[in-house]
Amino acid sequence: MKAMVLKAPRDLQFETLQTPKPAKDQALVRVTHSGICGTDLKIYTGGIPVRYPMIMGHEMTGAVVESSSDRIRPGDRVLVDPALACGSCPICQAGFPNVCPNGGLIGRDVNGGFAEYVVAPVQQVFPLPDAVDSRQVPLIQVATTCLHAQRRVNVFPGQCVVVMGLGVSGQIHLQLAKARGAYPVIGITRSAWKRKLAQKLGADITLPSGTEAERELREATHGRGADLIIETTGKLPALASSIGMARPGGTLLLFGIITAAEGALPFYQLYFKELTLVNSRVAKSEDFPAMIDLAARGTVNLDALITHVMPLSDLGTAIGMLDSDADERMKIIIDNTR
């Protein structure tokens, strides 16, 4: 098979390898499309250490070639859940396989989807309806993490939800909040292009980030503040702003991955407002069928988020594009058949 192999940080090579053989509890999938994200960029640059050589890619879809399960058969179009768990530790047994201490990720700990074929546990391969275009399917994996996060907080009709950051996950979060009846749903970003896209996807209000955002939010909510703020940027200044924008008794959903070990935050406001902080990590298996259904019914518009489709051989160029914050670049999909 053809594969893009990471030999060392920033050393990506197009190679011909032996097609992997599935184990008894695995399926072999011929990958047709895959997505790239910030995790891939960090693996590529060495920010996330891996064992080399490694085939990256954890957002993938394709057709089953071999399967030991009657639930999925050769020829079925499928989506792969890349999060691996042992299934037997106390954390898994308590219902939290997404944070299994013995777990891993396809494309980080074992070879992933930037290749013609990939193997995955059969229980983590989900069939797809014809209504979902294959180009959109890698985005469903991203959307499952958003759905899992929102399932950890209460969103009721009429609540004000603010989404900080309007990248791919931010645009999905605002659509999910709208689907749950939130109003107004407010998107905040410095990018005018992303604000325009958010308005197209249903945002009630969009605001430029900065010192005026909190004042404008309070005007929009008649001085009350937001019931829920979903922070997607992973930046401490955005989290600090979120604390200021939340109403007393409100909730902060920390979706963006903050890697800073320390930083300045308005901690007294956390106490004074009695704010709830909720964190989320990846998704659970039950999020996949639900998100596939939402995509198939058009509840969430994923196609609007795809701005580039590139061949597998151009993976290095595509990852480099993630390292810039250029406008009019949202989700990059890799066509593994090209």
Stockholm file with secondary structure:
# STOCKHOLM 1.0

chainA/1-338         MKAMVLKAPRDLQFETLQTPKPAKDQALVRVTHSGICGTDLKIYTGGIPVRYPMIMGHEMTGAVVESSSDRIRPGDRVLVDPALACGSCPICQAGFPNVCPNGGLIGRDVNGGFAEYVVAPVQQVFPLPDAVDSRQVPLIQVATTCLHAQRRVNVFPGQCVVVMGLGVSGQIHLQLAKARGAYPVIGITRSAWKRKLAQKLGADITLPSGTEAERELREATHGRGADLIIETTGKLPALASSIGMARPGGTLLLFGIITAAEGALPFYQLYFKELTLVNSRVAKSEDFPAMIDLAARGTVNLDALITHVMPLSDLGTAIGMLDSDADERMKIIIDNTR
#=GR chainA/1-338 SS CEEEEEEETTEEEEEECCCCCCCTTEEEEEEEEEECCHHHHHHHHTSSCCCSSBCCCCEEEEEEEECSCSSSCTTCEEEECCEECCSCSHHHHTTCGGGCTTCEEBTTTBCCSSBSEEEEEGGGEEECCTTSCGGGHHHHHHHHHHHHHHTTSCCCTTCCEEEECCSHHHHHHHHHHHHTTCSSEEEECSCHHHHHHHHHTTCSEEECSSTTHHHHHHHHTTTCCEEEEEECSCCHHHHHHHHHHEEEEEEEEECSCCCCSCCCCCHHHHHHTTCEEEECCSCCTTHHHHHHHHHHTTSSCCGGGEEEEEEGGGHHHHHHHHTSCCTTCCEEEEETTC
#=GC SS_cons         CEEEEEEETTEEEEEECCCCCCCTTEEEEEEEEEECCHHHHHHHHTSSCCCSSBCCCCEEEEEEEECSCSSSCTTCEEEECCEECCSCSHHHHTTCGGGCTTCEEBTTTBCCSSBSEEEEEGGGEEECCTTSCGGGHHHHHHHHHHHHHHTTSCCCTTCCEEEECCSHHHHHHHHHHHHTTCSSEEEECSCHHHHHHHHHTTCSEEECSSTTHHHHHHHHTTTCCEEEEEECSCCHHHHHHHHHHEEEEEEEEECSCCCCSCCCCCHHHHHHTTCEEEECCSCCTTHHHHHHHHHHTTSSCCGGGEEEEEEGGGHHHHHHHHTSCCTTCCEEEEETTC
//
